[in-house]
Amino acid sequence: MNKTVIIIIILMCSNLFAQPGKSKGPGGQYSERMEMMLIWKLTDELELTEDQAQTFFPLMRSHQKEVMELRREEKVLFQPMYEKIKSDEKVGQSEVNSLLKEIAKMDDKKTKHRVKFIKKSSEVLEPSQQLRLLMFEPRMKSEVQTQMRERFKPYKRGGKKKERRP
């Protein structure tokens, strides 16, 4: 990977961590830190050149905005049912089936957006990089889940903590 890309990432990260805490909801600036970490990992995983990075990341941010909009739409779908359950109203099978159909449509939309993004990335990425991009999100989620489990794993009382076998 280009040394300049690494230097740019290091400068961006150091600048981000030097900023005072922002009050953006629970956790403050963690969403910004997570985004920087994602960019760093993605740059490393895809082995992006400087030119590729300059073109790819605006494309990725545009895709992320679309995904966030889909998540908001999905949240709106669940809200009426959540309110009914919260107020102990009876929910009919037809309402559940209707919600399931809407969820299926939403999942199709998400999949189409992801495929469209991967296809559009062919303007910037090589085929092998596209495949790595396609595999990146599921693997990253799995790694984060594993790290969360390990970090917040309750210790057993008494005795030593058992080490896992490789």
VMD Tcl script that draws the C-alpha trace (Angstrom):
set ca {
  {0.00 0.00 0.00}
  {1.17 3.50 -0.72}
  {2.98 5.21 2.13}
  {1.08 8.41 1.44}
  {-2.27 6.68 2.01}
  {-1.04 5.36 5.35}
  {0.26 8.79 6.32}
  {-3.06 10.41 5.38}
  {-4.97 7.87 7.47}
  {-2.66 8.36 10.46}
  {-3.03 12.13 10.24}
  {-6.81 11.86 9.98}
  {-6.95 9.51 12.97}
  {-4.63 11.62 15.10}
  {-6.66 14.73 14.25}
  {-9.89 12.97 15.17}
  {-8.60 11.75 18.53}
  {-7.24 15.21 19.38}
  {-10.69 16.81 19.12}
  {-12.62 17.47 22.32}
  {-15.58 15.20 23.01}
  {-18.75 15.98 21.12}
  {-22.18 15.40 22.53}
  {-23.69 13.41 19.69}
  {-26.08 11.18 21.56}
  {-24.99 8.23 23.65}
  {-21.31 7.54 23.37}
  {-20.34 10.98 22.11}
  {-17.82 10.86 19.29}
  {-17.60 7.08 19.06}
  {-19.53 6.98 15.78}
  {-16.86 9.17 14.19}
  {-14.10 7.00 15.61}
  {-15.86 3.89 14.35}
  {-16.15 5.42 10.88}
  {-12.43 6.25 10.86}
  {-11.61 2.72 11.98}
  {-13.84 1.32 9.23}
  {-12.11 3.49 6.61}
  {-8.71 2.42 7.87}
  {-9.60 -1.28 7.86}
  {-11.26 -1.05 4.45}
  {-8.25 0.78 2.97}
  {-5.98 -1.91 4.35}
  {-8.22 -4.80 3.29}
  {-8.74 -3.56 -0.27}
  {-5.13 -2.34 -0.60}
  {-6.36 0.90 -2.11}
  {-4.02 3.23 -3.95}
  {-4.24 6.93 -3.21}
  {-6.19 7.61 -6.42}
  {-8.58 4.75 -5.72}
  {-9.18 5.98 -2.17}
  {-9.98 9.50 -3.36}
  {-12.63 8.14 -5.74}
  {-13.92 5.19 -3.72}
  {-14.68 6.80 -0.35}
  {-17.07 9.46 -1.67}
  {-18.85 6.63 -3.49}
  {-18.96 4.63 -0.26}
  {-20.29 7.58 1.75}
  {-23.08 8.03 -0.77}
  {-23.94 4.35 -0.37}
  {-23.88 4.66 3.42}
  {-26.37 7.54 3.27}
  {-28.71 5.39 1.21}
  {-28.37 2.54 3.70}
  {-29.09 4.88 6.62}
  {-32.24 6.08 4.84}
  {-33.36 2.47 4.37}
  {-32.77 1.84 8.08}
  {-34.93 4.86 8.93}
  {-37.68 3.52 6.65}
  {-37.42 0.15 8.36}
  {-37.70 1.77 11.77}
  {-40.88 3.55 10.63}
  {-42.31 0.16 9.60}
  {-41.85 -1.25 13.09}
  {-43.02 1.80 15.04}
  {-46.83 1.22 14.84}
  {-46.49 -2.42 15.90}
  {-44.14 -1.49 18.70}
  {-46.65 1.06 19.98}
  {-49.45 -1.53 19.87}
  {-47.42 -4.07 21.81}
  {-46.31 -1.42 24.30}
  {-49.92 -0.39 25.00}
  {-51.04 -4.06 25.26}
  {-53.31 -3.81 22.20}
  {-54.19 -7.00 20.41}
  {-52.28 -7.61 17.19}
  {-53.89 -9.66 14.46}
  {-52.24 -12.24 12.23}
  {-53.03 -10.15 9.15}
  {-51.02 -7.23 10.64}
  {-48.08 -9.53 11.31}
  {-48.25 -10.97 7.78}
  {-48.41 -7.46 6.33}
  {-45.36 -6.42 8.34}
  {-43.49 -9.54 7.21}
  {-44.20 -8.66 3.57}
  {-42.91 -5.14 4.11}
  {-39.79 -6.47 5.83}
  {-39.15 -8.80 2.89}
  {-39.49 -5.86 0.49}
  {-37.10 -3.83 2.63}
  {-34.55 -6.66 2.68}
  {-34.79 -6.88 -1.12}
  {-34.17 -3.13 -1.33}
  {-31.11 -3.40 0.92}
  {-29.71 -6.26 -1.15}
  {-30.29 -4.40 -4.41}
  {-28.55 -1.30 -3.02}
  {-25.58 -3.38 -1.91}
  {-25.28 -5.13 -5.27}
  {-25.61 -1.79 -7.07}
  {-22.83 -0.34 -4.90}
  {-20.51 -3.29 -5.57}
  {-21.18 -3.04 -9.31}
  {-20.61 0.73 -9.29}
  {-17.34 0.21 -7.43}
  {-16.03 -1.53 -10.58}
  {-15.34 1.97 -11.91}
  {-12.69 2.30 -9.19}
  {-11.78 -1.19 -7.94}
  {-10.20 -4.21 -9.56}
  {-12.30 -7.43 -9.59}
  {-10.31 -8.95 -6.71}
  {-10.87 -5.76 -4.68}
  {-14.58 -5.94 -5.44}
  {-14.70 -9.49 -4.07}
  {-12.87 -8.41 -0.93}
  {-15.34 -5.53 -0.56}
  {-18.24 -7.95 -0.93}
  {-16.83 -10.17 1.83}
  {-15.69 -7.31 4.08}
  {-18.97 -6.36 5.78}
  {-20.04 -9.84 6.97}
  {-16.52 -10.63 8.18}
  {-16.20 -7.28 9.95}
  {-19.54 -7.79 11.73}
  {-18.44 -11.23 12.84}
  {-15.14 -9.88 14.18}
  {-16.89 -7.09 16.09}
  {-19.37 -9.54 17.61}
  {-16.55 -11.83 18.70}
  {-14.63 -8.93 20.24}
  {-17.76 -7.73 22.06}
  {-18.38 -11.21 23.46}
  {-14.78 -11.49 24.64}
  {-14.71 -8.01 26.11}
  {-17.95 -8.28 28.03}
  {-17.70 -11.93 28.99}
  {-18.46 -12.35 32.68}
  {-15.71 -13.96 34.70}
  {-16.48 -17.13 36.60}
  {-16.19 -16.84 40.32}
  {-13.22 -18.49 41.91}
  {-10.28 -19.96 40.11}
  {-8.34 -18.80 37.16}
  {-9.78 -17.66 33.88}
  {-9.53 -20.51 31.40}
  {-7.58 -19.87 28.25}
  {-9.05 -20.96 24.96}
  {-7.31 -23.41 22.73}
  {-6.24 -22.08 19.33}
}
mol new
graphics top color blue
foreach p $ca { graphics top sphere $p radius 0.5 }
foreach p [lrange $ca 0 end-1] q [lrange $ca 1 end] { graphics top cylinder $p $q radius 0.2 }
display resetview
